[in-house]
Amino acid sequence: MSALLTLDGLGVRFEGAEPRTLVHDVSFDLGEGERLGIIGESGSGKSLTALAILGLLAHPLRARGRAVLSASGGDVDVVTASQRRLDRVRGSAVGAVFQEPLASLDPLMRIGKQLAWPFAHHRGLRGDALRRAVLDALADVQLPHPERIARAYIHEISGGQRQRVAIALALAAGPRLLIADEPTTALDVTVQAGVLALLQREVEERGMSLIFISHDLPVVAGITDRVLVMRDGRQVELAGTTTLLTAPAADYTRTLVSASRELEAFLPDRGEGARR
Ligand SMILES: Nc1ncnc2c1ncn2[C@@H]1O[C@H](COP(=O)(O)OP(=O)(O)OP(=O)(O)O)[C@@H](O)[C@H]1O
């Protein structure tokens, strides 16, 4: 399996008053079509790692080390790449879905127009072909009445539908890697499973690589091949998902695994509505 992404000592520094390191030395390879989970408690550095891979850190945060993405025009180290190169790589090589769909959607622009941009910019589509691509993308993420949704603003659709639009937007330029950072956490429990299933289906059908960030170990375990465990900005353990669940090496991972087992055992007794 060839590496699509190679992290080598990736770190994140806070360079404001009282400078400090927030993420230390994260290193792993991600192969074509491989699905990696990142798990850890709140504040462990999961989102900063994702933002560093996307080249989206802004002052006073700064990445260090290497994060090399294999893109169509050659390898790109996102830590040192120019803004121009990053603009080209984001969308076409790597797409992202965040916890809050409003992080990637513009409230003042009709949905169809937002979705048209990556098809026009990265794929060069125009006119009828562009219109068709936008409607197909909305239908592909199982949104009803794509023509109506394309004309709508995001305040006119539900939270689950917004996240489906954000997924369509992340996939529009055909990236080889999708980074999903807590993509269902902000959604109503009744729509979480549907959005998760959609993400899984898209990743599978397109043969994409996935980095899936979550607090929820059972959800991560269900959709990934390997899991990276983080705590206090450090990489605690990186292992195949089955190994991690059955023979965790680090004490912290053992705690996470046994806590999620206890939760699983607890849920059936809670009756209707307790399970997703
Ligand atoms: N812009 C920032 N400036 C200063 N510190 C920050 C900034 N963003 C994040 N941090 C700190 O960096 C650490 C890691 O944050 P990060 O958001 O990556 O955690 P996380 O694991 O994604 O947490 P959560 O699961 O709650 O989203 C935290 O201690 C956080 O307070």
The ligand as a Gaussian input file, in Angstrom:
#p B3LYP/6-31G(d) Opt

LIG

0 1
 N       -6.131000      28.644000      18.883000
 C       -5.644000      28.105000      20.008000
 N       -4.849000      28.835000      20.824000
 C       -4.343000      28.301000      21.945000
 N       -4.556000      27.026000      22.364000
 C       -5.329000      26.254000      21.590000
 C       -5.920000      26.752000      20.381000
 N       -6.651000      25.755000      19.825000
 C       -6.533000      24.690000      20.651000
 N       -5.746000      24.975000      21.709000
 C       -5.380000      24.066000      22.801000
 O       -4.691000      22.963000      22.245000
 C       -5.054000      21.759000      22.911000
 C       -5.552000      20.747000      21.891000
 O       -6.754000      21.238000      21.302000
 P       -7.592000      20.405000      20.241000
 O       -8.712000      21.295000      19.791000
 O       -6.707000      19.850000      19.194000
 O       -8.177000      19.214000      21.143000
 P       -9.198000      18.054000      20.733000
 O       -8.577000      16.771000      21.118000
 O       -9.617000      18.205000      19.314000
 O      -10.423000      18.381000      21.691000
 P      -12.007000      18.224000      21.446000
 O      -12.270000      16.763000      21.418000
 O      -12.616000      18.900000      22.631000
 O      -12.323000      18.914000      20.141000
 C       -6.098000      22.141000      23.949000
 O       -5.452000      22.264000      25.183000
 C       -6.612000      23.462000      23.466000
 O       -7.038000      24.269000      24.550000

